[in-house]
Amino acid sequence: MQPDLVWYEDSGVPRIVVDAKYKAGSREGYPNGDLYQMLAYCTALGLAGGHLVYAKGDVPHRRHRVQQAGTVLYQHALDLDRKPSELLQEVQVLARRMVSAARP
């Protein structure tokens, strides 16, 4: 198992896990397999939440709470057709959301 990004505190404790998906969602949503994969990352790292980041599709940002596990899985969609400066601003906003969600 290797997520695309794990952010660690200075003490070496993992705080944020992110996996990038270069596929667009459909009207039905994103594949459930992605959620199971992120749940496995969260479980292995001892995190209460994780983030899947997709190329923009027809599905907006979503949040899923896994019953019995207390884990929250976030799905974010970035619009890769935007100007680079606009995309960078969107990524910065997303990074702030991730940091906020990671606070104890």
MMTF fields as JSON, N, C-alpha, C and O atoms, coordinates in Angstrom:
{
  "mmtfVersion": "1.0.0",
  "mmtfProducer": "UNKNOWN",
  "numBonds": 415,
  "numAtoms": 416,
  "numGroups": 104,
  "numChains": 1,
  "numModels": 1,
  "chainsPerModel": [1],
  "groupsPerChain": [104],
  "chainIdList": ["A"],
  "bondAtomList": [4, 2, 8, 6, 12, 10, 16, 14, 20, 18, 24, 22, 28, 26, 32, 30, 36, 34, 40, 38, 44, 42, 48, 46, 52, 50, 56, 54, 60, 58, 64, 62, 68, 66, 72, 70, 76, 74, 80, 78, 84, 82, 88, 86, 92, 90, 96, 94, 100, 98, 104, 102, 108, 106, 112, 110, 116, 114, 120, 118, 124, 122, 128, 126, 132, 130, 136, 134, 140, 138, 144, 142, 148, 146, 152, 150, 156, 154, 160, 158, 164, 162, 168, 166, 172, 170, 176, 174, 180, 178, 184, 182, 188, 186, 192, 190, 196, 194, 200, 198, 204, 202, 208, 206, 212, 210, 216, 214, 220, 218, 224, 222, 228, 226, 232, 230, 236, 234, 240, 238, 244, 242, 248, 246, 252, 250, 256, 254, 260, 258, 264, 262, 268, 266, 272, 270, 276, 274, 280, 278, 284, 282, 288, 286, 292, 290, 296, 294, 300, 298, 304, 302, 308, 306, 312, 310, 316, 314, 320, 318, 324, 322, 328, 326, 332, 330, 336, 334, 340, 338, 344, 342, 348, 346, 352, 350, 356, 354, 360, 358, 364, 362, 368, 366, 372, 370, 376, 374, 380, 378, 384, 382, 388, 386, 392, 390, 396, 394, 400, 398, 404, 402, 408, 406, 412, 410],
  "bondOrderList": [1, 1, 1, 1, 1, 1, 1, 1, 1, 1, 1, 1, 1, 1, 1, 1, 1, 1, 1, 1, 1, 1, 1, 1, 1, 1, 1, 1, 1, 1, 1, 1, 1, 1, 1, 1, 1, 1, 1, 1, 1, 1, 1, 1, 1, 1, 1, 1, 1, 1, 1, 1, 1, 1, 1, 1, 1, 1, 1, 1, 1, 1, 1, 1, 1, 1, 1, 1, 1, 1, 1, 1, 1, 1, 1, 1, 1, 1, 1, 1, 1, 1, 1, 1, 1, 1, 1, 1, 1, 1, 1, 1, 1, 1, 1, 1, 1, 1, 1, 1, 1, 1, 1],
  "groupList": [{"groupName": "MET", "atomNameList": ["N", "CA", "C", "O"], "elementList": ["N", "C", "C", "O"], "formalChargeList": [0, 0, 0, 0], "bondAtomList": [1, 0, 2, 1, 3, 2], "bondOrderList": [1, 1, 2], "singleLetterCode": "M", "chemCompType": "L-PEPTIDE LINKING"}, {"groupName": "GLN", "atomNameList": ["N", "CA", "C", "O"], "elementList": ["N", "C", "C", "O"], "formalChargeList": [0, 0, 0, 0], "bondAtomList": [1, 0, 2, 1, 3, 2], "bondOrderList": [1, 1, 2], "singleLetterCode": "Q", "chemCompType": "L-PEPTIDE LINKING"}, {"groupName": "PRO", "atomNameList": ["N", "CA", "C", "O"], "elementList": ["N", "C", "C", "O"], "formalChargeList": [0, 0, 0, 0], "bondAtomList": [1, 0, 2, 1, 3, 2], "bondOrderList": [1, 1, 2], "singleLetterCode": "P", "chemCompType": "L-PEPTIDE LINKING"}, {"groupName": "ASP", "atomNameList": ["N", "CA", "C", "O"], "elementList": ["N", "C", "C", "O"], "formalChargeList": [0, 0, 0, 0], "bondAtomList": [1, 0, 2, 1, 3, 2], "bondOrderList": [1, 1, 2], "singleLetterCode": "D", "chemCompType": "L-PEPTIDE LINKING"}, {"groupName": "LEU", "atomNameList": ["N", "CA", "C", "O"], "elementList": ["N", "C", "C", "O"], "formalChargeList": [0, 0, 0, 0], "bondAtomList": [1, 0, 2, 1, 3, 2], "bondOrderList": [1, 1, 2], "singleLetterCode": "L", "chemCompType": "L-PEPTIDE LINKING"}, {"groupName": "VAL", "atomNameList": ["N", "CA", "C", "O"], "elementList": ["N", "C", "C", "O"], "formalChargeList": [0, 0, 0, 0], "bondAtomList": [1, 0, 2, 1, 3, 2], "bondOrderList": [1, 1, 2], "singleLetterCode": "V", "chemCompType": "L-PEPTIDE LINKING"}, {"groupName": "TRP", "atomNameList": ["N", "CA", "C", "O"], "elementList": ["N", "C", "C", "O"], "formalChargeList": [0, 0, 0, 0], "bondAtomList": [1, 0, 2, 1, 3, 2], "bondOrderList": [1, 1, 2], "singleLetterCode": "W", "chemCompType": "L-PEPTIDE LINKING"}, {"groupName": "TYR", "atomNameList": ["N", "CA", "C", "O"], "elementList": ["N", "C", "C", "O"], "formalChargeList": [0, 0, 0, 0], "bondAtomList": [1, 0, 2, 1, 3, 2], "bondOrderList": [1, 1, 2], "singleLetterCode": "Y", "chemCompType": "L-PEPTIDE LINKING"}, {"groupName": "GLU", "atomNameList": ["N", "CA", "C", "O"], "elementList": ["N", "C", "C", "O"], "formalChargeList": [0, 0, 0, 0], "bondAtomList": [1, 0, 2, 1, 3, 2], "bondOrderList": [1, 1, 2], "singleLetterCode": "E", "chemCompType": "L-PEPTIDE LINKING"}, {"groupName": "SER", "atomNameList": ["N", "CA", "C", "O"], "elementList": ["N", "C", "C", "O"], "formalChargeList": [0, 0, 0, 0], "bondAtomList": [1, 0, 2, 1, 3, 2], "bondOrderList": [1, 1, 2], "singleLetterCode": "S", "chemCompType": "L-PEPTIDE LINKING"}, {"groupName": "GLY", "atomNameList": ["N", "CA", "C", "O"], "elementList": ["N", "C", "C", "O"], "formalChargeList": [0, 0, 0, 0], "bondAtomList": [1, 0, 2, 1, 3, 2], "bondOrderList": [1, 1, 2], "singleLetterCode": "G", "chemCompType": "PEPTIDE LINKING"}, {"groupName": "ARG", "atomNameList": ["N", "CA", "C", "O"], "elementList": ["N", "C", "C", "O"], "formalChargeList": [0, 0, 0, 0], "bondAtomList": [1, 0, 2, 1, 3, 2], "bondOrderList": [1, 1, 2], "singleLetterCode": "R", "chemCompType": "L-PEPTIDE LINKING"}, {"groupName": "ILE", "atomNameList": ["N", "CA", "C", "O"], "elementList": ["N", "C", "C", "O"], "formalChargeList": [0, 0, 0, 0], "bondAtomList": [1, 0, 2, 1, 3, 2], "bondOrderList": [1, 1, 2], "singleLetterCode": "I", "chemCompType": "L-PEPTIDE LINKING"}, {"groupName": "ALA", "atomNameList": ["N", "CA", "C", "O"], "elementList": ["N", "C", "C", "O"], "formalChargeList": [0, 0, 0, 0], "bondAtomList": [1, 0, 2, 1, 3, 2], "bondOrderList": [1, 1, 2], "singleLetterCode": "A", "chemCompType": "L-PEPTIDE LINKING"}, {"groupName": "LYS", "atomNameList": ["N", "CA", "C", "O"], "elementList": ["N", "C", "C", "O"], "formalChargeList": [0, 0, 0, 0], "bondAtomList": [1, 0, 2, 1, 3, 2], "bondOrderList": [1, 1, 2], "singleLetterCode": "K", "chemCompType": "L-PEPTIDE LINKING"}, {"groupName": "ASN", "atomNameList": ["N", "CA", "C", "O"], "elementList": ["N", "C", "C", "O"], "formalChargeList": [0, 0, 0, 0], "bondAtomList": [1, 0, 2, 1, 3, 2], "bondOrderList": [1, 1, 2], "singleLetterCode": "N", "chemCompType": "L-PEPTIDE LINKING"}, {"groupName": "CYS", "atomNameList": ["N", "CA", "C", "O"], "elementList": ["N", "C", "C", "O"], "formalChargeList": [0, 0, 0, 0], "bondAtomList": [1, 0, 2, 1, 3, 2], "bondOrderList": [1, 1, 2], "singleLetterCode": "C", "chemCompType": "L-PEPTIDE LINKING"}, {"groupName": "THR", "atomNameList": ["N", "CA", "C", "O"], "elementList": ["N", "C", "C", "O"], "formalChargeList": [0, 0, 0, 0], "bondAtomList": [1, 0, 2, 1, 3, 2], "bondOrderList": [1, 1, 2], "singleLetterCode": "T", "chemCompType": "L-PEPTIDE LINKING"}, {"groupName": "HIS", "atomNameList": ["N", "CA", "C", "O"], "elementList": ["N", "C", "C", "O"], "formalChargeList": [0, 0, 0, 0], "bondAtomList": [1, 0, 2, 1, 3, 2], "bondOrderList": [1, 1, 2], "singleLetterCode": "H", "chemCompType": "L-PEPTIDE LINKING"}],
  "groupTypeList": [0, 1, 2, 3, 4, 5, 6, 7, 8, 3, 9, 10, 5, 2, 11, 12, 5, 5, 3, 13, 14, 7, 14, 13, 10, 9, 11, 8, 10, 7, 2, 15, 10, 3, 4, 7, 1, 0, 4, 13, 7, 16, 17, 13, 4, 10, 4, 13, 10, 10, 18, 4, 5, 7, 13, 14, 10, 3, 5, 2, 18, 11, 11, 18, 11, 5, 1, 1, 13, 10, 17, 5, 4, 7, 1, 18, 13, 4, 3, 4, 3, 11, 14, 2, 9, 8, 4, 4, 1, 8, 5, 1, 5, 4, 13, 11, 11, 0, 5, 9, 13, 13, 11, 2],
  "groupIdList": [1, 2, 3, 4, 5, 6, 7, 8, 9, 10, 11, 12, 13, 14, 15, 16, 17, 18, 19, 20, 21, 22, 23, 24, 25, 26, 27, 28, 29, 30, 31, 32, 33, 34, 35, 36, 37, 38, 39, 40, 41, 42, 43, 44, 45, 46, 47, 48, 49, 50, 51, 52, 53, 54, 55, 56, 57, 58, 59, 60, 61, 62, 63, 64, 65, 66, 67, 68, 69, 70, 71, 72, 73, 74, 75, 76, 77, 78, 79, 80, 81, 82, 83, 84, 85, 86, 87, 88, 89, 90, 91, 92, 93, 94, 95, 96, 97, 98, 99, 100, 101, 102, 103, 104],
  "secStructList": [7, 7, 7, 1, 3, 3, 3, 3, 7, 6, 6, 1, 7, 3, 3, 3, 3, 3, 3, 3, 3, 7, 1, 7, 7, 5, 6, 6, 5, 1, 7, 2, 2, 2, 2, 2, 2, 2, 2, 2, 2, 2, 2, 2, 2, 6, 7, 1, 3, 3, 3, 3, 3, 3, 3, 7, 7, 1, 7, 7, 7, 3, 3, 3, 3, 3, 6, 6, 6, 6, 3, 3, 3, 3, 3, 3, 3, 3, 7, 6, 6, 1, 7, 2, 2, 2, 2, 2, 2, 2, 2, 2, 2, 2, 2, 2, 2, 2, 2, 2, 2, 2, 7, 7],
  "xCoordList": [0.837, 0.0, 0.874, 1.737, 0.637, 1.388, 0.499, 0.259, 0.008, -0.76, 0.172, 1.393, -0.406, 0.4, 1.073, 2.165, 0.424, 0.986, 0.595, -0.574, 1.576, 1.322, 2.085, 3.29, 1.383, 2.012, 2.203, 1.263, 3.454, 3.818, 4.14, 4.682, 3.803, 4.249, 5.762, 6.346, 6.386, 7.826, 8.178, 9.289, 7.235, 7.471, 7.391, 7.662, 7.021, 6.916, 5.542, 5.352, 4.57, 3.204, 2.47, 2.478, 1.836, 1.096, -0.137, -0.818, -0.427, -1.58, -2.577, -3.785, -2.069, -2.941, -2.496, -1.303, -3.478, -3.192, -4.026, -5.21, -3.386, -4.032, -3.702, -2.568, -4.691, -4.452, -5.078, -6.26, -4.299, -4.774, -5.291, -4.692, -6.404, -7.033, -7.203, -7.86, -6.619, -6.701, -7.799, -7.561, -8.997, -10.178, -11.329, -11.356, -12.258, -13.417, -14.528, -14.66, -15.312, -16.464, -17.578, -17.591, -18.5, -19.683, -20.858, -20.688, -22.021, -23.199, -23.497, -24.088, -23.092, -23.317, -22.289, -22.469, -21.235, -20.203, -18.886, -18.699, -17.992, -16.681, -16.716, -17.606, -15.766, -15.774, -15.64, -14.829, -16.433, -16.357, -14.99, -14.551, -14.314, -12.986, -12.015, -11.131, -12.175, -11.318, -11.547, -10.602, -12.811, -13.132, -12.537, -11.985, -12.649, -12.077, -10.56, -9.97, -9.94, -8.492, -8.105, -7.16, -8.837, -8.524, -8.796, -8.054, -9.838, -10.107, -8.946, -8.564, -8.385, -7.226, -6.027, -5.324, -5.789, -4.691, -4.906, -3.988, -6.126, -6.434, -6.238, -5.676, -6.694, -6.556, -5.087, -4.658, -4.318, -2.895, -2.115, -1.178, -2.499, -1.786, -2.376, -1.813, -3.497, -4.137, -4.767, -4.784, -5.287, -5.888, -7.409, -7.996, -8.032, -9.49, -10.111, -11.335, -9.287, -9.822, -8.766, -7.567, -9.23, -8.326, -8.987, -10.201, -8.174, -8.637, -8.318, -7.186, -9.337, -9.19, -9.369, -10.346, -8.43, -8.484, -8.576, -7.715, -9.635, -9.921, -9.809, -9.943, -9.557, -9.775, -11.28, -12.063, -11.691, -13.105, -14.005, -13.74, -15.062, -16.087, -17.434, -17.512, -18.482, -19.832, -20.235, -21.355, -19.339, -19.677, -18.916, -17.705, -19.603, -18.926, -18.162, -18.114, -17.573, -16.887, -17.88, -19.045, -17.4, -18.257, -17.515, -16.287, -18.309, -17.775, -18.532, -19.761, -17.796, -18.405, -17.93, -16.728, -18.862, -18.497, -18.68, -19.76, -17.615, -17.656, -18.231, -17.638, -19.387, -20.047, -19.136, -18.374, -19.219, -18.48, -16.984, -16.343, -16.42, -14.985, -14.714, -13.627, -15.697, -15.496, -14.57, -14.088, -14.314, -13.415, -14.225, -15.325, -13.665, -14.311, -13.441, -12.246, -14.068, -13.369, -13.889, -15.095, -12.973, -13.331, -12.978, -11.906, -13.887, -13.624, -13.673, -14.67, -12.593, -12.468, -12.268, -11.62, -12.819, -12.656, -11.989, -12.457, -10.908, -10.206, -10.504, -10.55, -10.701, -10.948, -9.602, -9.045, -9.093, -7.774, -7.784, -6.726, -8.961, -9.061, -8.899, -8.928, -8.731, -8.596, -7.207, -6.291, -7.064, -5.744, -4.85, -5.34, -3.554, -2.645, -2.745, -2.725, -2.85, -2.928, -4.213, -4.205, -5.318, -6.588, -6.556, -7.074, -5.943, -5.822, -4.954, -5.277, -3.872, -3.007, -3.764, -3.606, -4.577, -5.38, -6.363, -6.554, -6.988, -7.915, -7.194, -7.743, -5.978, -5.188, -4.837, -4.866, -4.511, -4.206, -5.419, -5.276, -6.598, -7.825, -8.057, -8.41, -7.859, -8.026, -7.028, -7.389, -5.794, -4.784, -5.185, -4.989, -5.743, -6.207, -7.342, -7.392, -8.257, -9.345, -8.788, -9.258, -7.794, -7.199, -6.546, -6.689, -5.841, -5.182, -6.234, -6.077, -7.303, -8.378, -9.007, -9.267, -9.253, -9.876, -8.949, -9.425, -7.651, -6.681, -6.457, -5.848, -6.942, -6.73, -7.468, -8.602, -6.829, -7.481, -8.693, -9.336],
  "yCoordList": [-1.186, 0.0, 1.238, 1.407, 2.1, 3.346, 4.485, 4.634, 5.288, 6.465, 7.453, 7.374, 8.37, 9.341, 10.358, 10.841, 10.685, 11.691, 11.388, 11.147, 11.402, 11.334, 12.498, 12.638, 13.329, 14.45, 14.05, 13.639, 14.178, 13.8, 15.033, 16.012, 14.98, 16.01, 15.859, 14.858, 16.864, 16.799, 15.579, 15.057, 15.127, 13.974, 12.65, 11.596, 12.695, 11.477, 10.846, 9.778, 11.497, 10.984, 11.413, 12.597, 10.471, 10.861, 11.685, 11.392, 12.727, 13.596, 13.611, 13.704, 13.518, 13.604, 12.569, 12.395, 11.881, 10.952, 11.382, 11.691, 11.397, 11.837, 10.841, 10.374, 10.526, 9.712, 10.422, 10.765, 10.645, 11.334, 10.317, 9.261, 10.651, 9.787, 10.586, 11.627, 10.101, 10.802, 10.198, 9.715, 10.239, 9.776, 10.66, 11.155, 10.851, 11.679, 10.807, 9.639, 11.379, 10.668, 10.632, 11.403, 9.74, 9.668, 10.241, 10.67, 10.253, 10.752, 9.917, 10.415, 8.659, 7.772, 7.994, 7.504, 8.713, 8.963, 8.317, 7.877, 8.269, 7.675, 6.212, 5.807, 5.425, 3.989, 3.729, 4.364, 2.8, 2.435, 1.888, 2.029, 1.267, 0.729, 1.791, 1.497, 3.023, 4.118, 4.376, 4.624, 4.314, 4.53, 3.413, 3.681, 2.18, 1.056, 1.185, 0.897, 1.621, 1.816, 2.884, 2.694, 4.012, 5.079, 4.636, 5.004, 3.859, 3.327, 2.461, 2.518, 1.668, 0.837, 1.713, 1.412, 2.788, 3.701, 4.314, 4.353, 4.791, 5.411, 4.422, 4.769, 3.21, 2.175, 1.871, 1.804, 1.689, 1.359, 2.486, 2.228, 3.735, 4.89, 5.38, 6.27, 4.81, 5.232, 6.609, 7.355, 6.951, 8.271, 8.195, 7.184, 9.267, 9.33, 9.771, 9.762, 10.157, 10.601, 10.589, 10.583, 10.586, 10.599, 11.285, 11.488, 11.639, 12.454, 11.806, 11.397, 11.723, 11.31, 12.558, 13.288, 12.806, 13.992, 13.528, 12.792, 13.97, 13.545, 14.698, 15.868, 14.331, 15.277, 15.541, 14.622, 16.752, 17.113, 16.283, 16.102, 15.787, 15.053, 15.696, 16.897, 14.915, 15.42, 15.416, 15.802, 14.985, 14.828, 15.873, 16.017, 16.605, 17.616, 16.965, 15.741, 17.809, 17.321, 16.529, 16.905, 15.44, 14.603, 14.206, 14.229, 13.841, 13.392, 12.129, 12.098, 11.082, 9.808, 9.419, 9.373, 9.142, 8.647, 7.14, 6.641, 6.414, 4.952, 4.511, 4.744, 3.874, 3.41, 2.443, 1.694, 2.465, 1.595, 1.927, 1.639, 2.52, 2.823, 4.253, 4.554, 5.132, 6.528, 7.255, 8.342, 6.681, 7.272, 8.12, 7.743, 9.271, 10.138, 10.166, 10.456, 9.86, 9.855, 11.012, 11.155, 11.834, 13.017, 12.771, 12.253, 13.148, 13.102, 14.535, 15.237, 14.948, 16.301, 16.219, 15.296, 17.175, 17.226, 18.54, 19.616, 18.446, 19.629, 19.781, 18.794, 20.997, 21.264, 21.518, 22.611, 20.516, 20.611, 21.448, 21.698, 21.886, 22.735, 24.218, 25.06, 24.536, 25.933, 26.453, 25.68, 27.773, 28.391, 27.915, 27.684, 27.763, 27.284, 28.093, 27.512, 29.401, 30.22, 29.94, 29.927, 29.716, 29.403, 28.012, 27.803, 27.064, 25.704, 25.705, 25.026, 26.449, 26.531, 27.12, 26.655, 28.126, 28.714, 27.68, 27.593, 26.896, 25.848, 24.784, 24.286, 24.445, 23.469, 24.024, 23.285, 25.298, 25.914, 25.886, 25.621, 26.155, 26.098, 24.665, 24.442, 23.712, 22.306, 21.894, 21.174, 22.336, 22.011, 22.569, 21.906, 23.777, 24.356, 23.522, 23.306, 23.052, 22.19, 20.906, 20.45, 20.339, 19.095, 19.308, 18.475, 20.399, 20.7, 20.926, 20.455, 21.64, 21.864, 20.559, 20.361, 19.67, 18.384, 17.496, 16.613, 17.713, 16.879, 17.326, 16.602, 18.501, 18.988, 18.106, 17.7, 17.802, 16.945, 17.587, 16.979],
  "zCoordList": [0.0, 0.0, 0.0, 0.86, -0.977, -1.042, -1.513, -2.711, -0.575, -0.999, -1.698, -1.558, -2.44, -3.171, -2.252, -2.554, -1.127, -0.229, 1.209, 1.511, 2.081, 3.523, 4.142, 3.935, 4.9, 5.59, 7.035, 7.715, 7.5, 8.86, 9.688, 9.175, 10.975, 11.913, 12.088, 11.674, 12.705, 12.975, 13.816, 13.725, 14.633, 15.505, 14.751, 15.326, 13.464, 12.67, 12.664, 12.083, 13.311, 13.355, 12.075, 11.737, 11.358, 10.156, 10.516, 11.499, 9.711, 9.975, 8.819, 9.041, 7.573, 6.403, 5.378, 5.132, 4.78, 3.687, 2.485, 2.615, 1.305, 0.075, -1.036, -1.146, -1.846, -3.03, -4.218, -4.184, -5.262, -6.458, -7.463, -7.668, -8.077, -9.072, -10.36, -10.372, -11.421, -12.693, -13.553, -14.66, -13.015, -13.732, -13.299, -12.172, -14.181, -13.862, -13.306, -13.671, -12.433, -11.903, -12.921, -13.881, -12.704, -13.55, -12.767, -11.626, -13.351, -12.643, -11.402, -10.445, -11.416, -10.275, -9.169, -8.054, -9.457, -8.456, -8.841, -9.975, -7.894, -8.114, -7.689, -6.941, -8.154, -7.818, -6.318, -5.643, -5.803, -4.387, -4.017, -2.875, -4.972, -4.701, -4.202, -3.397, -4.677, -4.215, -2.728, -1.979, -2.308, -0.894, -0.028, 1.039, -0.482, 0.269, 0.372, 1.413, -0.722, -0.719, 0.308, 1.074, 0.324, 1.276, 2.703, 3.614, 2.913, 4.247, 4.714, 5.882, 3.823, 4.177, 4.553, 5.518, 3.804, 4.139, 5.524, 6.343, 5.778, 7.072, 8.211, 9.25, 8.021, 9.056, 9.312, 10.464, 8.251, 8.398, 9.071, 9.827, 8.799, 9.354, 10.672, 11.31, 11.082, 12.322, 12.229, 13.208, 11.055, 10.842, 10.863, 10.479, 11.313, 11.388, 10.066, 9.929, 9.093, 7.815, 6.732, 7.009, 5.486, 4.342, 3.16, 3.142, 2.17, 1.052, -0.289, -0.549, -1.129, -2.522, -3.368, -3.203, -4.275, -5.117, -6.57, -7.052, -7.266, -8.624, -9.615, -9.255, -10.889, -11.972, -11.977, -11.738, -12.239, -12.099, -12.992, -14.181, -12.399, -13.123, -12.86, -12.601, -12.925, -12.713, -11.242, -10.908, -10.366, -8.955, -8.141, -8.311, -7.26, -6.433, -5.275, -5.151, -4.44, -3.243, -2.395, -2.263, -1.833, -0.991, 0.272, 0.34, 1.267, 2.557, 2.935, 2.884, 3.318, 3.695, 5.091, 5.351, 5.98, 7.311, 7.29, 6.971, 7.632, 7.651, 8.989, 10.042, 8.933, 10.159, 10.91, 10.299, 12.211, 13.13, 13.196, 14.207, 12.152, 12.164, 12.617, 13.11, 12.452, 12.819, 11.86, 12.178, 10.702, 9.708, 8.733, 8.329, 8.36, 7.381, 6.129, 6.185, 5.004, 3.72, 2.884, 2.686, 2.397, 1.62, 0.156, -0.158, -0.729, -2.159, -2.679, -2.514, -3.302, -3.829, -5.34, -5.833, -6.069, -7.516, -7.904, -7.533, -8.644, -9.153, -10.638, -11.371, -11.073, -12.487, -13.172, -13.072, -13.857, -14.483, -15.762, -16.339, -16.212, -17.403, -17.072, -17.97, -15.807, -15.405, -15.749, -16.029, -15.724, -15.896, -14.761, -13.656, -15.003, -13.947, -12.654, -11.569, -12.743, -11.53, -10.758, -9.527, -11.469, -10.815, -10.19, -9.093, -10.898, -10.37, -9.114, -8.139, -9.129, -7.952, -6.767, -5.638, -7.011, -5.932, -5.388, -4.175, -6.266, -5.839, -5.001, -4.018, -5.389, -4.636, -3.255, -2.272, -3.169, -1.875, -0.946, 0.248, -1.476, -0.679, -0.199, 0.959, -1.083, -0.724, 0.357, 1.288, 0.245, 1.261, 2.623, 3.641, 2.657, 3.926, 4.522, 5.733, 3.659, 4.14, 4.756, 5.799, 4.106, 4.611, 5.963, 6.858, 6.123, 7.388, 8.466, 9.592, 8.134, 9.101, 9.541, 10.728, 8.598, 8.91, 9.741, 10.455, 9.66, 10.37, 11.813, 12.6, 12.156, 13.529, 14.511, 14.255, 15.643, 16.642, 17.279, 18.134]
}
